[in-house]
Amino acid sequence: MAPSPNNIKVRLALRAKGIPFEAVPVDPRDRSRVREVSGQDLTPVVADKGIVLNDSEAILNFLDANYDGPRLMPADREGRYACDAWKERLDRELARHWLGPFFYAIGLRPEFDPADRSAFQDALGVLDAELGERDSFHDDPTRRVCDLRVAEWACYALPGEGLIARVPLFAKFREVYAVPEGRCANLERFLRPWNEFLA
Ligand SMILES: N[C@@H](CCC(=O)N[C@@H](CS)C(=O)NCC(=O)O)C(=O)O
């Protein structure tokens, strides 16, 4: 299936927490196995510890609650609110411009609105400037999910070579999102470990 952000998100979470897993490829035209296992057709699905979950957000919560290793999300209300607010911001500023070029890249649309690509690049530029020399968008290591969410979207425009080797379509994504070389140098540095997780 097309490498979707929700699947990317769960892979990043599994790798960030150091949880071993077996990935089962799904043919988008034949979802019978997904339905058999999870009772519905969408991915990602995780079957683990006697439970089968679909929905990437539910899966992230499950992994964080049931596995040691680096926390993805904080436990306190204030921290959780900050993480949700960060998600909202990324959804509004970055993710909403991602879809058109993505559909074009996977052949679902004959063209896309170039304004979306520009807005996606601009949103990455803003994040790049905000990040500066830092390795993380937050000071609290339990808010790792905030960085994970940036990686989830930014990897389409700035994929690592290992990710391209595993999923060659990412070369096409890089071409379509077309971030000018050097424009997001901070983000590229920040993404290195996350791209490794996706290789
Ligand atoms: N809310 C769900 C959405 C799941 C979803 O829409 N999955 C997409 C891939 S990201 C899917 O399986 N779409 C059907 C397809 O690609 O054919 C989540 O966060 O996991």
The ligand as an SDF file (V2000), in Angstrom:
LIG
                    3D

 20 19  0  0  0  0  0  0  0  0999 V2000
   -7.6030    7.2430   11.9960 N   0  0  0  0  0  0  0  0  0  0  0  0
   -6.8860    6.1520   11.4030 C   0  0  0  0  0  0  0  0  0  0  0  0
   -6.9270    6.3110    9.9060 C   0  0  0  0  0  0  0  0  0  0  0  0
   -6.4730    5.0580    9.2100 C   0  0  0  0  0  0  0  0  0  0  0  0
   -6.4060    5.2630    7.7200 C   0  0  0  0  0  0  0  0  0  0  0  0
   -7.0680    6.1370    7.1430 O   0  0  0  0  0  0  0  0  0  0  0  0
   -5.6040    4.4150    7.0980 N   0  0  0  0  0  0  0  0  0  0  0  0
   -5.3550    4.5740    5.6800 C   0  0  0  0  0  0  0  0  0  0  0  0
   -3.8760    4.6110    5.4520 C   0  0  0  0  0  0  0  0  0  0  0  0
   -3.2000    6.0020    6.3100 S   0  0  0  0  0  0  0  0  0  0  0  0
   -5.8880    3.4010    4.9070 C   0  0  0  0  0  0  0  0  0  0  0  0
   -5.7470    2.2560    5.3010 O   0  0  0  0  0  0  0  0  0  0  0  0
   -6.4860    3.7630    3.7670 N   0  0  0  0  0  0  0  0  0  0  0  0
   -6.9600    2.8530    2.8070 C   0  0  0  0  0  0  0  0  0  0  0  0
   -6.0340    2.7660    1.6460 C   0  0  0  0  0  0  0  0  0  0  0  0
   -4.9030    3.3040    1.7190 O   0  0  0  0  0  0  0  0  0  0  0  0
   -6.3970    2.1210    0.6760 O   0  0  0  0  0  0  0  0  0  0  0  0
   -5.4460    6.1370   11.9350 C   0  0  0  0  0  0  0  0  0  0  0  0
   -4.9730    7.1590   12.4680 O   0  0  0  0  0  0  0  0  0  0  0  0
   -4.7950    5.0890   11.8670 O   0  0  0  0  0  0  0  0  0  0  0  0
  1  2  1  0
  2  3  1  0
  2 18  1  0
  3  4  1  0
  4  5  1  0
  5  6  2  0
  5  7  1  0
  7  8  1  0
  8  9  1  0
  8 11  1  0
  9 10  1  0
 11 12  2  0
 11 13  1  0
 13 14  1  0
 14 15  1  0
 15 16  2  0
 15 17  1  0
 18 19  2  0
 18 20  1  0
M  END
$$$$
